[in-house]
Amino acid sequence: MSGKPDTQTLPGKEAGLFRQLIRHYETKQYKKGIKAADQILKKFPEHGESLSMKGLILNCQEHKEEAFVLARKGLTMDMKSHVCWHVYGLLYRGDRNYTEAIKCYKNALRLDKENFQIMRDLALLQIQMRDIPGYVETRQQLLQLKSNAKGHWLGFAVAHHLNGNHALAVQILEAFEQTQEGVPDNEQYEQSEMVMYKAMILREGGELEQALDLLQTHKDEIKDQLGNEETQAGILLDLGRPSQAEEIYRHMLQFNPDNYKYHQGLRRALNLLPDAAGNLSDDQREQLSQLYDGLQAQYPRSSAARRIPLDFKVGQAFRDAADEYVRKFLDNGVPSLFSDLKPLYRDQQKGEALGELFTRINESLEATGSFPPLGGEQGNEALPQAQGQAHVWTMFQLAQHYDMQGRTGDALGMLDRCIQHSPSLLELYTVQCRILKHAGDPEGAAAAADKARSMDLADRFVNCQAAKWQFRAGQIEQAERTAAMFTKDGDQANNLHDMQCMWYEIECGRAHLQRHNLGKALKMFLHVFKHFEDFQEDQFDFHTYCLRKMTLRTYVEMLRMEDEVYHHMYYSKAAWGSIQAYLLLLDQPDKDAKSAAEEEARLAGLSVDDRKKHKQKQKKEEGRRVKEEEAKAAKAKREQDAKEKENKEKGKKGPDKKEKDPDPEGKHLAATKDPLGEATKLVQQLKQYAGDRMQTHLLAFEVYIRKGRLLLSLQAVKRALKLAGPADPGVHRLVVRLCKAVQQPQAQTSNAQTQNGSGSSQVVQQVIHSQVEQLMGAQSIQQYSEAYISSHGSASLRHTAAAAEMLLLLQPEQKQRAVQLLLDSQAVSQQPGTSGQASHEDAKAVHNLLKDTFQDAEASAQWFDRCQKVFCWSQYFDGAERLQIQPVPDSNGALKDGVAHLSLNGHKR
């Protein structure tokens, strides 16, 4: 009785064709490979490996769907073929579905346990997915297969290092060294890196003495002498040998006296670091003063040796040190001086002292053209003469000082004088942008940025700043045109995306979010997420490269950096913006859906004939619109073809064709049926990687409270409470809203607590009530709110707004009292042009709160009139001093629509 014919074993001729097929794939001769596969499949259409290989080649030719179909069919035909499983895994890897790819590779290895290629591919995916135990096992098998390959020894050592087996990792490196008969001259660097990497493992494993001995013993072999000294100094500090560490840090300062890490290490070695609260004793201050007096004498050109004492000196000593420090920068005209001094403004006394210093220098330069005597001492000696530009740079610093204090009028007035003195100084307009932004005039800030851009059309940085401020002013189209000036062929959409220009995409997304153009906003934020996925994918290039080049320390640091890459602020900003967009989609009906509903309601009131006429008219308009779009597309195609023809005639290579975006406006993203589900995915990612940021938990609460997930809402409240404390306005809002939600009867039937049955739901409810009682501190929710009003209600305008809003939520009958809390706030100054403690954004938020939440038109108008006098430059509050922007023709023709012209002396009166 004959069995089923074997369709998976090829005869000699077809077997030779299959070997050719594999060679064609490896040499990227895809057309020949397809031809060979078709010849085999013509005779053996059910040959699984040929089907799979054809699918793999089609995947390389961008035919992904057909490739997967063929690979599945091939695997179905021959489930016992390691080739089919390997190919299927390669397809999943190309699709970035690494979990499924790993499963396929493991199935392939069950069938061919010693296949080196499959093991290597599996190891790459395991380290990419941080499956460290699996990576250790695979690396061990690779080493057993080819023990003479250096990369396998190093990969095995790195695997155990990442798995926390430091001692075993060192033993592996030592065993590898024993296999080497000697170190050739061309591998001296690799040997140096081997020593440094071994010391790194020993140090992380707690073997500090061994690590130090290793570095000292092999000192002559190490090429990175500076890295060797840095490592030794850190180990000596960890071992409690500060005197030896001090000697090394002083030696390193001779090579780089401006390295702040060396200064930090030296102060640590001398036990001169502040305590946990950031305080220094008088004795420590005295020792630090003596230390830096010596360093300044030893390194007279070191900026760090003169800047660091400003952090620990106080009183008159601080004034004298700051006076001596700033003069050189003012004389040389260094624009970044204020950015360097800005951290000192956290100390109010130091901020006031800097203001007095700049004022005294400014008065002296105005009167005599010279700097005043150091320390304000009067003497008969000749005053130090200043450079010609010192005066304008002093006024420049003074303007920024006034802005820090909320004195917008004085800041702009001082900047006026700077512009009159040096109208071509570009930095003046960049600072003007920030001042006007703080004053509440985003349009004026955008105009100032555009003025700066027009003064140097070749400066990419200033161009980017102009685009940023235009986005913030809501001038999206103008910002896109500005950014396009530095892009290839003016195609800013693709070019900036290809350059991973995330600041642009975030600013553009926020601008569209402000316009409630939610689809476009989500589209921009989605680009940022794509960039971070690419960052993760880029690791693949280094898993083999770093082992081959012996850059093991940098490789491990890169892996650890990639583990935290989603903690980057750009990702958080994009995720926060996306969550806000999804919440708006949930809370506010989509514009198109709302328009359709209104249209349907209007048609319902018409007669049958009128309705028919209206639909025919709409159909004609739709047809006309489609024809216009087709004509526009045809014109663009003709222009593109003409351009390509012209480039071809000139011998130029045309631009690469970009795949057309099927949803350029993000309409499909905005049409999602589950905005809360999409927001929840982002919240989970943020909780894992950005849990140390307050905004993460504020938005997590907003998402979970809308889903009825009270336990997760409680978690968000407790984490926010841990980060900011009970006095924070945002935390107060969360606590009150959570308590009110728990008290509502519908909270008892939350779907989040019923997933495991009613018994589990009851336990969860008990936990929630218990935790809420702890948050309240044995008080009722009304008592908690009153306690917050009395203790924190007047701390700032944000505190007052939170207290008033929650009072209204809990006790609507207390509306008048809540309104009066806001109107009585002293956070907003009564002096025109001086904002006081409150920022323009806070004042604007309170106005919206009174207008929308409280729905009190009289109180809203009263607050508006008050802020109109204080924020004189505000566009929102129609300030009397807001800048007038007059477009003027651009003489150099850079912008066809002109450059905004600013006249700081022409305020609206």
C-alpha positions in Angstrom: 0.0 0.0 0.0 1.6 3.2 -1.2 1.8 6.2 1.2 1.2 9.8 0.5 3.9 11.2 -2.0 6.6 13.3 -0.5 6.2 16.8 -1.9 8.9 18.4 0.4 11.9 16.6 -0.9 13.2 18.0 -4.2 15.1 16.0 -6.9 18.6 17.0 -7.8 17.8 19.6 -10.5 15.2 21.4 -8.4 17.4 21.1 -5.3 20.1 22.9 -7.3 17.6 25.6 -8.2 16.7 26.0 -4.5 20.3 26.6 -3.6 20.5 29.2 -6.4 17.3 30.7 -5.0 19.0 31.2 -1.6 22.1 32.7 -3.2 20.0 35.1 -5.2 18.3 36.2 -2.0 21.7 36.7 -0.2 23.1 38.7 -3.1 19.9 40.7 -3.4 19.2 39.5 -7.0 15.5 39.4 -6.3 14.2 39.0 -9.9 16.4 36.0 -10.5 15.3 34.6 -7.1 11.6 34.9 -8.0 12.3 33.2 -11.4 14.1 30.3 -9.7 11.2 30.0 -7.1 8.6 30.0 -9.9 10.5 27.2 -11.8 10.5 25.0 -8.7 6.8 25.8 -7.8 5.8 25.0 -11.4 6.6 21.4 -10.8 6.2 21.3 -7.0 3.5 23.9 -6.1 3.3 22.6 -2.5 7.0 22.8 -1.7 6.9 24.8 1.6 10.5 26.1 1.6 10.2 27.5 -1.9 7.0 29.2 -1.1 8.5 30.7 2.0 11.7 31.9 0.2 9.5 33.5 -2.5 7.6 35.2 0.2 10.8 36.5 1.8 12.0 37.9 -1.5 8.6 39.6 -2.1 8.9 41.2 1.3 12.2 42.7 0.2 10.3 44.1 -2.8 7.8 45.9 -0.5 5.0 43.3 -1.2 4.4 42.6 2.5 0.8 41.2 2.4 1.6 38.7 -0.4 4.8 37.8 1.4 2.9 36.8 4.5 0.4 34.8 2.5 3.1 32.8 0.9 5.1 32.3 4.1 1.9 31.0 5.9 1.1 28.7 3.0 4.7 27.4 3.0 4.7 26.8 6.8 1.3 25.0 6.4 2.8 22.7 3.8 6.0 21.9 5.8 5.6 22.5 9.5 8.8 20.5 10.2 11.1 22.7 8.1 13.3 25.1 10.1 13.6 27.2 6.9 9.9 27.9 6.9 9.9 28.9 10.5 13.0 31.0 10.1 11.5 32.9 7.1 8.3 33.4 9.0 10.3 34.9 11.9 12.2 37.2 9.5 8.9 38.5 8.2 7.6 39.2 11.7 10.9 40.9 12.5 10.6 43.2 9.5 7.1 44.0 10.7 8.6 44.9 14.1 6.5 42.1 15.8 9.4 40.9 17.8 7.5 38.7 20.2 6.1 36.5 17.3 9.5 36.5 15.6 11.1 35.1 18.7 8.5 32.3 18.9 9.2 31.4 15.2 13.0 31.3 15.8 12.6 29.1 18.8 10.4 26.7 16.8 13.0 26.7 14.0 15.7 25.8 16.6 13.7 22.9 17.9 14.0 21.4 14.4 17.6 22.4 13.8 19.3 22.8 17.2 22.7 23.9 16.0 21.7 26.3 13.2 24.1 29.2 13.7 22.2 31.8 11.7 19.0 31.2 13.5 20.7 31.4 16.9 22.3 34.7 15.9 19.0 36.2 14.8 17.4 35.0 18.0 20.1 36.5 20.1 19.6 39.9 18.4 15.9 39.9 19.1 16.3 38.8 22.7 18.7 41.6 23.5 16.4 44.0 21.6 13.4 42.9 23.7 15.6 42.7 26.9 14.9 39.0 27.3 18.1 38.8 29.3 17.8 35.3 30.6 17.0 34.0 27.1 19.9 36.1 25.7 22.3 34.4 28.2 21.2 31.0 27.1 21.5 31.7 23.4 24.9 33.4 23.8 26.1 30.3 25.6 25.0 28.0 22.8 26.7 30.3 20.2 29.9 30.2 22.2 29.7 26.4 22.3 29.2 26.2 18.6 32.1 28.6 17.7 34.4 29.1 20.7 37.2 30.6 18.5 35.2 33.7 17.7 35.9 36.8 19.9 32.5 38.2 19.5 30.9 35.2 21.1 33.1 35.5 24.2 32.3 39.1 24.5 28.6 38.7 23.9 28.4 36.0 26.5 30.2 38.3 29.0 27.9 41.2 28.2 24.9 38.9 28.6 25.9 37.9 32.2 26.8 41.5 33.0 23.3 42.7 32.0 21.8 39.7 33.9 23.6 40.8 37.1 26.1 38.0 37.2 29.1 40.3 37.5 31.6 37.7 38.9 30.8 35.2 36.1 31.1 38.0 33.4 34.6 38.8 34.7 35.5 35.1 34.7 34.4 34.8 31.0 36.6 37.8 30.0 39.5 36.3 31.9 39.0 32.9 30.2 38.9 34.7 26.8 42.2 36.5 27.6 43.8 33.1 28.3 42.9 31.9 24.8 44.9 34.9 23.4 48.6 34.2 22.8 49.4 37.9 22.7 48.0 41.3 21.8 49.0 42.5 18.3 49.9 46.1 17.8 46.8 46.8 15.8 44.6 45.5 18.7 46.0 47.7 21.5 42.9 49.8 21.7 40.7 46.7 21.9 42.8 45.5 24.8 42.5 48.9 26.5 38.7 48.8 26.2 38.7 45.2 27.6 40.5 46.4 30.8 38.2 49.3 31.2 35.1 47.2 30.7 36.3 44.6 33.2 36.8 47.4 35.7 33.3 48.6 35.0 31.9 45.2 35.8 33.9 44.8 39.0 32.8 48.2 40.2 29.1 47.6 39.5 29.5 44.2 41.2 30.8 45.8 44.4 34.4 44.6 43.9 35.9 48.1 44.3 39.4 47.0 45.4 39.8 44.6 42.6 38.6 47.2 40.1 41.1 49.8 41.4 43.9 47.3 41.4 43.1 46.3 37.8 43.2 49.9 36.6 46.4 50.7 38.4 48.1 47.5 37.3 47.2 47.9 33.6 47.7 51.7 33.6 50.2 51.6 30.7 47.9 49.4 28.6 44.9 51.8 28.9 44.7 54.3 26.0 41.8 56.3 27.6 43.9 57.8 30.4 41.4 60.5 31.3 38.6 57.9 31.5 41.0 55.8 33.7 41.5 58.7 36.1 37.8 59.5 36.3 37.0 55.9 37.1 39.7 55.7 39.7 38.6 58.9 41.4 35.0 57.6 41.6 36.1 54.3 43.0 38.3 56.0 45.6 35.4 58.1 46.8 33.2 55.0 47.1 36.0 53.3 49.1 36.3 56.2 51.5 39.7 57.4 50.4 38.9 61.1 49.8 42.5 62.3 50.0 43.6 60.1 47.1 40.5 61.1 45.1 41.3 64.8 45.7 44.7 64.4 44.3 43.3 62.8 41.1 40.6 65.5 40.7 43.1 68.3 41.1 45.3 66.6 38.5 42.3 66.4 36.0 41.5 70.0 36.6 44.9 70.9 35.1 43.6 69.5 31.8 40.1 70.9 31.9 39.5 73.5 34.7 35.9 74.2 33.3 34.6 70.6 33.8 31.9 70.9 36.4 32.0 67.1 37.1 35.6 67.5 38.3 34.6 70.4 40.5 31.8 68.3 41.9 34.1 65.4 42.6 36.7 67.6 44.3 34.0 69.1 46.6 32.8 65.7 47.4 36.3 64.5 48.2 36.7 67.5 50.6 33.3 66.9 52.2 32.0 70.3 51.0 28.7 69.2 49.4 25.4 70.5 50.9 23.1 68.3 52.9 19.9 66.7 51.7 18.0 70.0 52.2 20.6 71.9 50.1 22.2 73.8 53.1 25.9 74.4 53.8 27.4 75.2 57.2 29.4 78.4 57.8 32.5 76.3 58.1 31.9 74.7 54.8 31.3 78.0 53.1 34.6 79.3 54.5 36.5 76.2 53.3 34.8 76.5 49.9 35.8 80.2 49.6 39.4 79.3 50.4 39.3 76.4 47.9 38.1 78.6 45.0 40.3 81.5 45.8 43.2 79.1 45.2 41.6 77.7 42.0 41.0 81.1 40.6 44.6 82.0 41.2 45.8 78.8 39.7 43.4 78.9 36.7 42.8 82.6 36.0 41.0 81.9 32.7 38.6 79.3 34.1 35.0 80.4 34.0 33.8 77.6 36.2 36.2 78.6 39.0 34.5 82.0 39.2 30.9 80.9 38.5 30.7 78.1 41.1 31.4 80.4 44.1 28.2 82.3 43.3 26.2 79.2 44.3 27.5 79.0 47.9 28.5 82.6 48.7 25.9 84.9 50.5 25.6 88.5 51.5 28.4 90.9 50.6 30.7 88.1 49.6 28.2 87.1 46.9 27.8 90.7 45.7 31.6 91.1 45.4 32.0 87.8 43.6 29.1 88.5 41.2 30.4 92.0 40.5 33.8 90.6 39.5 32.3 87.7 37.5 29.8 89.7 35.3 32.2 92.4 34.2 34.2 90.3 31.8 31.1 89.0 30.1 29.5 92.5 29.8 32.7 93.9 28.4 33.0 91.1 25.8 29.3 91.2 25.0 28.3 87.6 25.9 24.5 87.2 25.3 24.3 84.0 27.4 25.3 85.7 30.7 21.7 85.9 32.0 21.1 82.2 31.2 24.2 81.4 33.2 22.9 83.5 36.2 19.2 82.5 36.0 19.5 79.6 38.5 20.6 82.1 41.2 17.2 83.7 41.0 15.8 80.8 43.0 17.2 82.6 46.0 15.3 85.8 46.3 18.1 87.7 48.0 20.6 86.8 45.3 18.1 87.8 42.6 17.6 91.2 44.2 21.4 91.6 44.7 21.9 90.9 40.9 19.4 93.5 40.1 21.1 96.1 42.3 24.5 95.2 40.7 23.3 95.6 37.1 21.6 98.9 38.1 24.8 100.3 39.6 26.9 99.2 36.7 24.3 100.7 34.3 24.3 104.1 36.1 28.1 104.2 36.1 28.4 103.4 32.4 25.8 106.1 31.6 27.5 108.7 33.7 31.2 108.0 33.1 31.5 105.2 30.5 33.4 103.2 33.0 32.7 100.4 35.4 32.2 101.4 39.1 34.8 100.4 41.6 34.6 96.7 42.6 32.4 96.2 45.6 31.0 99.7 45.5 34.1 101.1 47.2 35.0 104.7 46.4 38.6 105.6 45.8 40.9 108.0 44.0 42.1 105.3 41.6 41.0 105.6 37.9 37.9 103.6 37.2 38.3 100.7 34.8 37.3 101.8 31.3 34.6 99.7 29.6 34.3 98.6 26.0 31.9 100.5 23.7 29.2 97.8 23.8 29.3 97.2 27.5 26.5 99.6 28.2 24.0 98.0 25.8 24.8 94.5 27.2 24.3 95.8 30.7 20.9 97.2 29.8 20.2 93.8 28.0 20.8 92.0 31.3 18.8 94.5 33.2 15.8 94.0 30.9 15.8 90.3 31.6 16.1 90.9 35.3 13.0 93.1 35.2 11.2 90.4 33.3 12.1 87.9 36.0 10.5 90.2 38.6 7.3 90.6 36.5 8.1 94.3 35.8 7.1 94.1 32.1 7.0 97.8 31.5 10.5 98.4 32.9 11.8 95.4 30.9 10.4 96.6 27.6 11.4 100.2 28.3 15.0 99.1 28.9 14.9 97.0 25.8 13.7 100.0 23.9 16.8 101.8 24.9 19.0 98.9 23.8 17.3 98.9 20.3 17.8 102.6 20.0 21.5 102.1 20.9 22.1 99.1 18.6 19.2 98.4 16.3 21.0 95.7 14.4 21.7 93.5 17.5 19.7 90.4 16.8 19.7 89.1 20.4 17.6 92.0 21.5 14.6 90.8 19.5 15.0 87.2 20.7 14.8 88.4 24.3 11.9 90.6 23.4 10.0 87.5 22.3 10.2 86.0 25.8 9.3 89.2 27.5 6.2 89.7 25.3 5.3 86.1 25.9 5.3 86.6 29.6 3.3 89.8 29.1 0.6 87.9 27.3 1.3 89.1 23.7 2.1 86.0 21.6 1.5 87.9 18.4 4.0 90.6 19.4 6.4 87.8 20.3 6.0 86.2 16.9 6.5 89.6 15.2 9.7 90.2 17.2 11.0 86.7 16.3 10.2 87.3 12.6 12.0 90.7 12.8 15.1 88.9 14.2 14.8 86.3 11.4 14.7 88.9 8.7 18.0 90.4 10.0 19.9 87.2 9.3 18.2 85.1 6.7 21.1 82.5 6.7 20.7 81.7 10.4 18.7 78.4 10.8 18.4 78.8 14.6 16.7 82.2 14.4 14.5 80.8 11.7 13.4 77.9 13.9 12.8 80.4 16.8 10.6 82.5 14.5 8.6 79.4 13.5 8.2 78.3 17.1 6.8 81.7 18.2 4.5 81.8 15.2 3.0 78.5 16.2 2.5 79.7 19.7 0.7 82.7 18.4 -1.6 80.5 16.4 -0.1 81.6 13.1 0.2 78.0 11.8 0.3 78.7 8.0 2.9 81.5 8.5 5.0 79.2 10.7 5.0 76.4 8.1 6.1 78.9 5.4 8.9 80.1 7.7 10.1 76.6 8.5 10.0 75.7 4.8 12.7 78.2 4.0 15.4 75.8 5.3 13.9 72.6 3.9 14.7 70.8 0.7 12.6 72.1 -2.2 10.3 73.8 0.3 8.7 70.5 1.3 8.7 71.0 5.0 6.1 68.3 5.8 8.3 65.4 4.6 11.7 67.0 5.1 11.2 68.0 8.8 9.7 64.6 9.5 12.7 62.8 7.9 15.0 64.9 10.0 13.1 63.8 13.2 12.5 67.5 14.0 10.3 66.8 17.1 10.2 70.4 18.4 8.5 71.4 15.2 5.9 68.6 15.4 5.1 69.2 19.0 4.7 73.0 18.5 2.6 72.4 15.4 0.5 69.8 17.2 -0.1 72.1 20.1 -1.1 74.9 17.8 -3.7 72.7 16.1 -4.9 71.5 19.5 -5.5 75.2 20.4 -7.6 75.5 17.3 -9.5 72.3 18.2 -8.2 70.8 14.9 -7.8 67.5 16.7 -7.1 65.2 13.8 -4.1 67.3 12.6 -2.9 67.6 16.2 -2.9 63.9 16.7 -1.1 63.5 13.3 1.7 65.7 14.5 2.0 63.9 17.9 1.9 60.5 16.1 5.1 61.5 14.2 6.9 62.0 17.5 5.9 58.5 18.6 7.1 57.1 15.3 10.5 58.8 15.9 10.9 57.1 19.3 10.0 53.7 17.8 12.8 54.4 15.2 15.2 55.1 18.1 14.4 51.7 19.5 14.7 50.1 16.1 18.1 51.7 15.6 19.6 49.6 18.3 19.8 46.7 15.9 22.7 48.3 14.1 24.8 48.2 17.3 24.2 44.8 18.8 26.9 43.2 16.5 28.9 46.4 15.6 29.8 47.2 19.2 31.0 43.6 19.9 33.1 43.7 16.8 34.6 47.1 17.6 35.1 46.3 21.3 33.2 49.5 22.4 31.7 47.5 25.3 31.3 50.3 27.9 29.6 52.6 25.4 27.4 49.7 24.2 26.1 48.9 27.7 25.5 52.6 28.3 23.6 52.8 25.1 21.4 49.9 26.1 20.6 51.6 29.4 19.9 54.8 27.7 17.5 53.1 25.3 15.7 51.6 28.3 14.9 55.1 29.4 14.4 56.8 26.0 10.7 57.1 26.6 11.4 59.3 29.6 12.5 62.0 27.3 10.5 65.2 27.6 9.6 65.3 23.9 7.8 62.0 24.2 6.0 63.1 27.4 4.9 66.4 25.7 3.6 64.5 22.6 1.8 62.0 24.8 0.2 64.7 27.0 -1.0 66.5 23.9 -2.4 63.3 22.5 -4.3 62.5 25.7 -5.7 66.0 25.8 -6.9 65.6 22.2 -8.6 62.3 22.9 -10.3 63.7 26.0 -11.6 66.6 23.9 -12.9 64.1 21.3 -14.7 62.4 24.1 -16.0 65.4 26.0 -16.9 67.5 22.9 -18.8 66.2 19.8 -16.8 66.1 16.7 -17.4 69.2 14.5 -18.3 67.1 11.4 -20.8 65.0 13.5 -22.2 68.1 15.1 -22.6 69.8 11.7 -24.3 66.7 10.3 -26.8 66.6 13.2 -27.6 70.3 12.8 -28.0 69.8 9.0 -30.4 66.8 9.6 -32.4 68.8 12.1 -32.7 71.7 9.6 -33.8 69.4 6.8 -36.5 67.9 9.0 -38.3 71.2 9.0 -38.4 71.5 5.2 -41.0 70.1 2.8 -40.3 67.1 0.6 -39.7 69.2 -2.5 -37.4 71.7 -0.7 -35.5 68.8 0.8 -35.0 67.3 -2.7 -33.8 70.6 -4.1 -31.4 71.1 -1.3 -29.9 67.6 -1.8 -29.5 68.2 -5.5 -27.7 71.5 -4.8 -25.4 69.7 -2.4 -24.7 67.0 -4.9 -23.7 69.6 -7.5 -21.5 71.4 -5.1 -19.8 68.2 -4.1 -19.2 67.4 -7.8 -17.8 70.8 -8.4 -15.4 70.4 -5.4 -14.3 67.0 -6.6 -13.5 68.4 -10.1 -11.5 71.3 -8.6 -9.5 68.9 -6.5 -8.8 66.6 -9.5 -7.8 69.6 -11.6 -5.5 70.8 -8.8 -3.9 67.3 -8.5 -3.4 67.1 -12.3 -1.7 70.5 -12.3 0.6 69.5 -9.5 1.5 66.3 -11.4 2.2 68.2 -14.5 4.5 70.6 -12.6 6.3 67.7 -10.9 6.8 65.9 -14.3 8.1 69.1 -15.8 10.5 69.5 -12.9 11.7 65.9 -13.2 12.2 66.3 -16.9 14.2 69.5 -16.4 16.4 67.8 -13.8 16.9 64.9 -16.1 18.0 67.2 -18.9 20.4 69.0 -16.6 21.8 65.7 -15.4 20.4 66.1 -11.8 19.0 63.3 -9.8 15.3 64.0 -9.0 14.0 63.8 -5.4 13.0 60.4 -4.1 9.3 59.7 -4.5 7.5 59.8 -1.1 4.7 57.5 -0.4 1.5 59.6 -0.4 0.0 60.0 3.1 -3.6 58.5 2.9 -4.7 60.7 5.9 -2.7 64.0 5.8 -5.3 65.8 8.0 -5.6 63.1 10.6 -9.3 62.6 10.0 -9.1 58.9 10.6 -7.3 59.5 13.9 -10.0 61.9 15.0 -12.7 59.5 14.0 -11.6 56.8 16.4 -14.5 55.0 18.1 -12.6 54.5 21.4 -10.7 57.7 22.3 -10.6 56.6 26.0 -9.0 53.4 24.9 -6.3 55.2 22.9 -5.7 57.6 25.8 -5.3 54.7 28.2 -2.5 53.1 26.1 -0.6 56.4 26.4 -1.3 56.7 30.1 0.1 53.3 30.7 3.3 54.1 28.8 3.7 57.4 30.7 3.2 55.8 34.1 6.0 53.4 33.3 8.5 55.9 31.9 7.4 59.4 33.1 5.9 58.6 36.5 8.1 61.3 38.1 6.2 64.1 36.2 3.1 65.6 37.7 1.2 66.1 34.4 1.3 62.3 33.9 -0.8 61.6 36.9 -3.1 64.6 36.4 -4.0 63.2 32.9 -4.1 59.6 34.2 -6.8 60.7 36.7 -8.8 62.4 33.9 -8.8 59.3 31.8 -9.6 56.8 34.6 -12.3 58.9 36.3 -14.1 59.0 32.9 -13.8 55.2 32.6 -15.2 54.8 36.1 -11.9 53.1 37.2 -11.9 54.5 40.8 -9.0 52.2 42.0 -6.7 53.5 39.2 -7.9 57.0 39.8 -7.0 56.6 43.5 -3.6 55.4 42.4 -3.1 58.5 40.3 -4.1 60.7 43.2 -1.7 59.0 45.6 1.2 59.3 43.2 0.5 62.9 42.5 0.3 63.5 46.2 3.7 61.9 46.7 5.2 64.1 44.0 3.8 67.5 44.9 2.3 67.2 48.4 -1.3 68.1 49.6 -0.8 71.8 49.2 -0.4 71.6 45.4 -3.5 73.0 43.6 -3.7 70.1 41.1 -3.5 67.6 43.9 -6.3 69.4 45.8 -8.6 69.2 42.7 -7.9 65.4 42.3 -8.5 64.6 46.0 -11.8 66.5 46.1 -13.1 65.1 42.8 -12.1 61.5 43.7 -13.9 61.8 47.1 -17.0 63.1 45.4 -16.9 60.3 42.8 -16.6 57.7 45.6 -19.6 59.1 47.4 -21.8 58.9 44.3 -24.0 55.8 44.2 -23.1 54.9 40.6 -19.5 54.5 41.7 -20.6 51.2 43.3 -21.2 49.6 40.0 -18.0 50.6 38.3 -17.0 48.1 35.6 -13.5 48.3 36.8 -14.3 46.6 40.0 -16.7 43.9 38.7 -14.3 42.1 36.4 -13.5 39.4 39.1 -17.0 39.0 40.5 -19.1 40.8 43.2 -17.0 39.6 46.1 -13.9 41.2 44.6 -15.9 44.3 43.8 -16.9 44.6 47.5 -13.3 44.2 48.6 -12.1 46.9 46.2 -14.8 49.3 47.4 -13.6 48.7 51.0 -10.0 49.5 49.9 -11.1 52.7 48.1 -13.2 54.0 51.0 -10.3 53.2 53.4 -7.8 55.1 51.3 -10.1 58.0 50.9 -10.6 58.3 54.6 -6.8 58.4 54.9 -6.7 61.2 52.3 -9.3 63.2 54.2 -7.5 62.8 57.5 -10.7 61.9 59.6 -12.5 65.0 58.1 -15.5 65.3 55.9 -15.0 66.4 52.4 -16.4 69.8 53.2 -14.1 70.2 56.2 -11.1 69.2 54.0 -12.0 71.9 51.5 -12.4 74.5 54.2 -9.1 73.5 55.7 -7.4 74.0 52.3 -8.9 77.4 51.9 -7.7 78.6 55.3 -4.2 77.2 55.0 -3.4 77.4 51.3 -6.1 79.4 49.6 -4.1 82.7 49.5 -0.7 81.2 48.7 -0.9 82.0 45.0 -3.5 82.6 42.3 -3.4 79.0 41.3 -4.1 77.9 44.9 -7.0 80.4 45.2 -8.5 79.2 41.9 -8.3 75.5 43.0 -9.9 76.3 46.3 -12.7 78.3 44.7 -13.4 75.8 42.0 -13.7 72.9 44.5 -15.8 74.9 46.8 -18.3 75.4 44.0 -18.2 71.7 43.1 -18.9 70.6 46.7 -21.3 73.4 47.7 -23.0 75.1 44.7 -24.9 77.3 47.1 -21.5 78.9 48.1 -21.0 80.2 44.6 -20.8 83.9 45.6 -18.2 83.1 48.3 -16.1 81.2 45.8 -16.3 84.1 43.3 -15.3 86.5 46.0 -12.3 84.4 46.9 -11.0 84.9 43.3 -11.8 88.6 43.2 -10.2 89.3 46.5 -6.9 87.6 45.5 -3.9 89.8 46.0 -1.7 87.7 43.7 -2.4 90.0 40.8 -0.7 93.3 41.4 -2.8 96.5 41.4 0.1 98.4 39.7 -0.2 98.7 35.9 2.6 97.0 34.0 3.6 94.9 37.0 2.0 91.4 37.2 3.0 90.6 40.7 3.1 87.0 41.8 0.6 85.8 39.1 1.5 85.0 35.6 -0.5 86.0 32.6 -1.5 82.4 32.0 -2.8 82.1 35.5 -4.9 85.3 35.2 -6.3 84.1 31.9 -7.2 80.7 33.4 -9.1 82.4 36.2 -11.0 84.6 33.7 -12.1 81.4 31.8 -13.0 79.8 35.1 -15.3 82.7 36.0 -16.8 82.8 32.6 -17.3 79.1 31.8 -17.4 77.2 35.1 -18.9 79.8 37.4 -20.9 81.4 34.5 -20.8 84.7 36.3 -20.7 87.4 33.6 -20.4 90.3 36.1 -17.4 88.8 38.0 -15.8 87.7 34.7 -16.0 91.3 33.4 -14.7 92.7 36.7 -11.7 90.4 36.6 -11.1 91.2 32.9 -11.1 94.9 33.6 -8.6 94.4 36.5 -6.3 92.3 34.4 -6.5 94.7 31.5 -4.9 97.4 33.6 -2.2 95.1 35.0 -1.3 93.1 31.9 -1.0 96.2 29.7 0.6 94.3 26.8 -1.9 91.4 26.8 -3.7 90.5 23.5 -6.2 88.4 25.5 -7.1 91.2 27.9 -6.9 94.0 25.2 -4.1 95.7 27.0 -3.7 99.4 26.3 0.1 99.0 25.6 0.0 96.0 23.3 2.3 96.3 20.3 1.0 97.4 17.0 2.3 95.1 14.2 2.6 96.7 10.8 3.6 94.6 7.8 6.1 96.3 5.6 7.6 95.1 2.3 10.7 93.0 2.5 13.5 94.7 0.6 15.5 91.6 0.1 12.6 89.6 -1.3 13.0 86.7 1.1 9.3 86.7 2.0 6.7 87.7 -0.5 4.2 88.7 2.1 6.6 91.0 4.0 8.3 91.0 7.4 6.5 92.2 10.5 7.8 95.5 11.6 8.0 96.4 15.3 8.0 99.9 16.8 8.5 99.7 20.5 8.0 103.4 20.8 4.6 103.2 19.0 2.5 101.6 21.7 -1.2 101.8 21.4 -2.5 104.5 23.8 
